[in-house]
């Protein structure tokens, strides 16, 4: 079964480049900012990931087993199916899509030829665009191919499919676990599992799995004012973080945009000061400290030390027919 035609049309209208039956690529706001204004997103500040060379994608943009109230993306299909698109095809088509989507920047008067060249030779894949990527059967193979092409990977998962994570033959360069609730009651209210009444228990299994994974790990808390970041929640998050023992903890503010506006209020957006206060209270309970923060992204980094992400050595090259655009001067884009 392919993608729902109505959802497909909505995603295309939002400038998603769809790849295969269920995958998709979309240019990140910070990729554009890096090209036009030399501004980096927090992944650059915290981990050394260059925004101009980052592909934001997912092998499964239309399917998720949660219906999170704070998700700003389009609602997903009601049915689920594990996706098995060929991983090499998915990678090459994602790179091709990224190059096409950025081709117009090649002639922009604010984009240097050097920056544009970097954007056409991506070095990082953020597997976090939309949907739940662990529904992709060939996730290990896909990440392995990314690494072999000299690209780092960040995988963001909701943690409800611990067996899939446990059985990955190849792990991402950095694994993000979304822990967006401090307990089961808040999880069920905010994350809204579609079918599995034991979804919270599955997240807890993933939490307990994290210390055994031989890769960089992050627990990310999406902070929603008045919902999941009250004072009594701090110790509960700390208990979860101590079980997961991640390399870093990110406290990131909810943003009142997109589909989430139907479920939450603008008042649910925490200020950056709210995020800093929460992170400062959380850090000592986990034996960590506040390392850094990014006001534009309303995010704070908690950990022991900042360690730049390691870039794997490329042993494979992209084929010549993926369409590297040549920068040519034309009228500036609007």
C-alpha positions in Angstrom: 0.0 0.0 0.0 1.4 3.4 -1.0 1.0 6.8 0.5 -2.5 8.2 1.0 -3.1 10.5 -2.0 -4.5 13.4 0.1 -1.5 13.3 2.5 0.9 13.0 -0.4 -0.6 16.1 -2.0 -0.4 18.0 1.3 3.3 17.1 1.8 4.2 18.1 -1.8 2.5 21.4 -1.3 4.7 21.9 1.8 7.7 21.3 -0.4 8.5 17.8 0.7 10.4 15.9 -2.1 8.9 12.4 -1.8 11.2 9.4 -2.2 9.9 6.0 -3.0 6.5 5.0 -1.6 6.9 6.4 1.9 10.1 8.4 2.2 10.7 12.1 2.0 13.3 15.0 2.1 12.6 18.6 3.1 15.1 21.4 3.3 15.6 22.5 6.9 15.2 26.2 7.9 18.7 26.1 9.2 20.2 24.8 6.0 18.8 27.9 4.3 20.1 30.1 7.1 23.6 28.6 6.8 23.7 29.2 3.1 22.2 32.7 3.1 23.4 34.1 6.5 26.2 31.8 7.7 24.0 30.9 10.8 24.2 27.4 12.2 21.5 25.4 14.1 22.1 24.1 17.5 23.4 20.8 16.1 26.3 22.8 14.7 26.8 24.6 18.0 26.5 21.5 20.2 27.9 18.7 18.0 29.8 20.3 15.0 27.3 19.4 12.3 27.4 21.8 9.4 23.9 22.9 8.5 24.6 23.5 4.9 25.5 19.8 4.4 22.7 18.3 6.4 19.9 16.3 4.8 16.6 16.3 6.8 14.8 13.1 5.7 12.8 10.1 6.8 12.2 6.7 5.2 8.7 6.9 6.6 7.1 10.3 6.4 3.5 9.1 6.4 3.4 6.6 9.3 3.7 6.8 13.1 2.2 4.8 15.9 1.7 7.9 18.0 -0.4 11.0 17.5 1.5 13.5 19.6 -0.4 16.7 20.4 2.7 18.8 20.0 3.7 17.4 16.6 3.5 20.2 14.0 3.8 17.9 11.0 0.8 16.6 9.0 -1.2 13.7 10.7 -0.1 10.3 9.6 -1.9 7.4 7.9 -4.1 5.4 10.3 -2.7 2.1 9.2 0.9 0.9 9.6 3.1 -1.2 7.4 6.8 -1.8 7.7 8.6 -0.3 4.7 11.3 -2.1 2.8 12.5 0.3 0.1 16.0 -0.5 -1.2 18.4 1.4 1.1 20.9 2.4 -1.6 18.1 3.7 -3.8 16.7 5.6 -0.8 20.1 7.2 -0.1 20.8 8.2 -3.7 17.3 9.5 -4.3 17.5 11.5 -1.0 20.8 13.1 -2.1 19.4 13.8 -5.5 16.3 15.4 -3.9 18.5 17.5 -1.6 20.5 18.8 -4.6 17.5 19.6 -6.6 15.8 21.4 -3.7 18.9 23.5 -3.1 19.7 24.1 -6.8 18.3 27.7 -6.8 20.7 28.8 -4.1 23.5 28.4 -6.6 22.9 31.7 -8.2 21.8 33.6 -5.1 24.0 36.7 -4.5 24.3 36.0 -0.8 25.5 32.4 -1.2 29.2 31.8 -1.8 30.3 29.2 -4.3 32.1 27.5 -1.4 29.0 27.2 0.7 26.9 26.0 -2.2 29.5 23.3 -3.1 29.3 22.1 0.5 25.5 21.9 0.2 25.8 19.7 -2.8 28.1 17.2 -1.0 26.1 16.4 2.1 28.0 15.1 5.2 25.1 14.5 7.6 21.7 12.8 7.5 19.1 13.8 10.1 16.7 10.9 10.1 14.0 12.9 11.9 11.8 14.6 9.4 8.4 13.0 10.1 6.9 9.7 11.0 8.7 6.9 13.0 11.8 5.8 11.2 12.2 2.5 13.0 9.2 1.3 10.8 11.7 1.1 8.0 12.9 -2.5 7.6 16.3 -1.6 6.1 17.3 1.1 8.6 20.6 -0.6 9.5 21.6 -1.0 5.9 20.6 2.6 5.1 22.7 4.0 7.9 25.6 1.8 7.0 25.6 3.1 3.5 25.4 6.7 4.8 28.5 6.0 6.9 30.3 4.4 4.0 29.7 7.5 1.9 31.4 9.6 4.6 28.2 10.9 6.2 27.2 11.0 9.9 23.7 10.0 11.0 21.3 11.1 13.7 18.3 8.9 14.3 15.3 10.2 16.2 12.9 7.6 17.6 9.9 7.7 19.9 11.2 4.5 21.5 8.1 2.5 21.2 9.7 -0.3 19.2 12.7 -1.3 21.4 13.2 -4.7 19.7 13.9 -3.0 16.4 16.5 -0.7 18.0 18.0 -3.6 19.9 18.4 -5.6 16.7 20.0 -2.9 14.6 23.2 -4.3 13.1 24.4 -0.8 12.5 23.7 2.0 14.9 23.4 5.7 14.0 26.3 8.0 14.8 24.0 9.6 17.3 20.7 8.1 18.6 18.0 10.4 19.9 15.3 9.0 22.2 12.3 11.3 22.5 11.3 11.3 26.2 8.6 13.8 26.1 6.7 12.8 29.2 7.9 12.1 32.8 5.3 9.4 33.5 2.7 7.2 31.8 -0.3 9.5 32.5 1.3 12.5 30.9 2.6 10.3 28.0 -0.8 8.9 27.2 -2.3 12.4 27.3 0.3 14.1 25.2 1.7 11.4 22.9 -1.6 9.6 22.3 -0.6 6.0 21.4 -2.8 4.8 18.5 -3.1 1.1 19.2 -0.7 -0.1 21.9 -1.9 0.5 25.5 1.6 -0.6 26.7 3.4 2.0 24.6 4.9 3.7 27.7 6.2 0.4 28.9 7.9 0.0 25.5 9.5 3.4 25.9 10.8 2.4 29.3 12.3 -0.7 27.7 14.2 1.5 25.2 15.3 3.7 28.1 16.8 0.7 29.8 18.4 -0.5 26.5 20.3 2.8 25.9 23.3 2.2 28.2 24.2 -1.0 26.3 24.2 0.7 22.9 27.7 1.4 21.6 27.0 4.8 20.1 26.4 8.4 21.1 23.0 8.8 22.8 20.7 11.7 23.6 17.5 11.9 25.6 15.4 14.8 24.2 12.7 16.3 26.3 10.2 18.4 24.3 9.1 20.9 26.9 5.4 22.1 26.9 4.5 24.7 29.5 1.7 23.7 31.8 1.8 20.1 30.5 5.0 18.3 31.0 7.5 20.6 32.7 6.0 21.4 36.0 8.3 21.4 39.0 7.2 18.0 40.2 8.2 16.5 36.8 11.9 17.4 37.1 12.8 14.6 39.5 10.7 12.1 37.3 12.7 13.1 34.2 15.9 12.8 36.1 15.0 9.3 37.2 14.4 8.3 33.5 17.6 10.0 32.4 19.7 8.3 35.0 18.3 4.9 33.8 19.1 5.8 30.2 22.5 7.3 31.1 22.8 9.2 27.8 25.8 11.2 26.7 23.6 14.3 26.5 20.2 15.5 27.5 18.4 18.1 25.4 15.6 20.3 26.9 13.9 21.8 23.9 10.9 24.1 23.9 7.6 23.3 22.1 6.8 25.7 19.2 3.2 26.6 18.5 3.2 26.0 14.7 1.6 23.7 12.1 -0.8 21.0 13.1 0.0 21.3 16.8 -2.0 24.6 16.9 -5.2 22.4 16.8 -4.2 20.8 20.1 -2.3 23.3 22.1 -2.2 27.0 22.9 0.5 29.6 22.2 0.7 29.9 26.0 2.1 26.3 26.0 5.3 27.6 24.5 8.0 28.0 27.1 10.4 30.9 27.0 14.1 30.3 26.6 14.5 31.4 30.2 11.9 28.7 31.2 14.0 26.1 29.3 17.2 27.2 31.0 15.6 27.1 34.5 14.3 23.6 33.9 17.7 22.4 32.5 19.6 24.0 35.4 17.3 22.2 37.9 17.5 18.9 36.1 21.3 18.8 35.5 22.5 18.2 39.1 20.0 15.4 39.6 21.6 13.5 36.7 25.3 14.2 37.7 25.6 16.6 34.8 25.8 20.3 34.1 24.3 22.8 31.7 26.9 22.8 28.9 25.4 25.2 26.4 22.2 26.6 25.0 20.7 28.1 21.8 18.2 30.8 22.2 16.9 30.8 18.5 16.0 27.1 18.9 15.0 27.3 22.6 17.1 24.4 23.5 19.6 23.7 26.4 22.3 21.0 26.4 22.9 19.0 29.6 25.9 16.7 29.8 29.5 16.2 31.1 31.4 17.6 28.1 30.9 18.6 24.5 32.4 16.2 22.1 32.1 17.0 18.3 30.5 14.2 16.3 33.1 12.0 14.5 32.9 12.0 10.7 33.4 8.5 9.1 35.9 8.0 6.3 34.2 7.6 2.9 34.8 4.3 1.2 32.1 4.8 -1.4 31.3 7.7 -3.8 28.0 9.1 -5.0 27.4 8.3 -8.7 28.0 11.1 -11.2 24.4 11.1 -12.4 22.9 12.4 -9.1 22.9 15.9 -10.6 25.3 18.2 -8.8 24.1 21.7 -9.7 26.6 24.3 -11.0 26.3 27.7 -9.4 25.2 30.2 -12.1 24.3 33.8 -11.6 20.7 34.8 -12.0 18.2 37.1 -10.4 18.2 36.7 -6.6 15.4 34.6 -5.1 12.6 36.3 -3.3 
